[in-house]
Amino acid sequence: MSELSEDIRAVYQAFGRKDLSYQEITERLEYRAVTDKWPLLRLLHSENTEKAEESGS
């Protein structure tokens, strides 16, 4: 499923989004499910993300 059908591509473009592969979408959904189940992981990830942004990494 590496190529998107034209109708899905049109929806992405209508919302100003780049094409996302099926794998990327699945990974995002799995990440959301894990962080919903274990909120501490979400908190730790957000803290690490903020520190990385502050240090310029």
C-alpha positions as a LaTeX table, in Angstrom:
\begin{tabular}{lrrr}
\hline
Residue & $x$ (\AA) & $y$ (\AA) & $z$ (\AA) \\
\hline
Met1 & 0.00 & 0.00 & 0.00 \\
Ser2 & 2.85 & 2.36 & $-0.80$ \\
Glu3 & 0.85 & 4.46 & $-3.24$ \\
Leu4 & $-2.17$ & 6.44 & $-2.16$ \\
Ser5 & $-5.31$ & 6.39 & $-4.21$ \\
Glu6 & $-6.19$ & 9.69 & $-5.84$ \\
Asp7 & $-9.23$ & 10.29 & $-3.61$ \\
Ile8 & $-7.16$ & 9.91 & $-0.43$ \\
Arg9 & $-4.46$ & 12.15 & $-1.89$ \\
Ala10 & $-7.13$ & 14.78 & $-2.65$ \\
Val11 & $-8.37$ & 14.68 & 0.95 \\
Tyr12 & $-4.84$ & 15.16 & 2.29 \\
Gln13 & $-4.27$ & 18.08 & $-0.06$ \\
Ala14 & $-7.64$ & 19.65 & 0.83 \\
Phe15 & $-6.52$ & 19.85 & 4.44 \\
Gly16 & $-3.08$ & 21.11 & 3.47 \\
Arg17 & $-1.33$ & 17.96 & 4.61 \\
Lys18 & 1.49 & 16.11 & 2.98 \\
Asp19 & 0.96 & 12.53 & 1.92 \\
Leu20 & 1.34 & 10.17 & 4.86 \\
Ser21 & 2.07 & 6.55 & 4.28 \\
Tyr22 & $-0.12$ & 3.94 & 5.89 \\
Gln23 & 2.76 & 2.96 & 8.16 \\
Glu24 & 3.17 & 6.49 & 9.52 \\
Ile25 & $-0.53$ & 6.79 & 10.28 \\
Thr26 & $-0.55$ & 3.41 & 12.00 \\
Glu27 & 2.48 & 4.34 & 14.10 \\
Arg28 & 0.80 & 7.57 & 15.20 \\
Leu29 & $-2.39$ & 5.73 & 16.16 \\
Glu30 & $-0.42$ & 3.14 & 18.12 \\
Tyr31 & 1.56 & 5.88 & 19.90 \\
Arg32 & $-1.68$ & 7.66 & 20.84 \\
Ala33 & $-3.17$ & 4.42 & 22.17 \\
Val34 & $-0.09$ & 3.77 & 24.32 \\
Thr35 & 0.02 & 7.29 & 25.73 \\
Asp36 & $-3.71$ & 7.16 & 26.46 \\
Lys37 & $-3.20$ & 3.91 & 28.35 \\
Trp38 & $-0.11$ & 5.14 & 30.23 \\
Pro39 & $-0.31$ & 8.93 & 30.74 \\
Leu40 & 3.07 & 9.00 & 32.49 \\
Leu41 & 4.74 & 8.07 & 29.20 \\
Arg42 & 3.03 & 11.02 & 27.52 \\
Leu43 & 4.27 & 13.32 & 30.31 \\
Leu44 & 7.83 & 12.02 & 30.07 \\
His45 & 7.82 & 12.33 & 26.30 \\
Ser46 & 6.55 & 15.90 & 26.41 \\
Glu47 & 9.23 & 16.84 & 28.97 \\
Asn48 & 11.96 & 15.31 & 26.80 \\
Thr49 & 10.60 & 17.06 & 23.72 \\
Glu50 & 10.62 & 20.43 & 25.49 \\
Lys51 & 14.21 & 19.91 & 26.69 \\
Ala52 & 15.34 & 18.99 & 23.18 \\
Glu53 & 13.67 & 22.08 & 21.73 \\
Glu54 & 15.30 & 24.31 & 24.34 \\
Ser55 & 18.75 & 22.90 & 23.64 \\
Gly56 & 18.27 & 23.29 & 19.90 \\
Ser57 & 18.48 & 19.57 & 19.12 \\
\hline
\end{tabular}
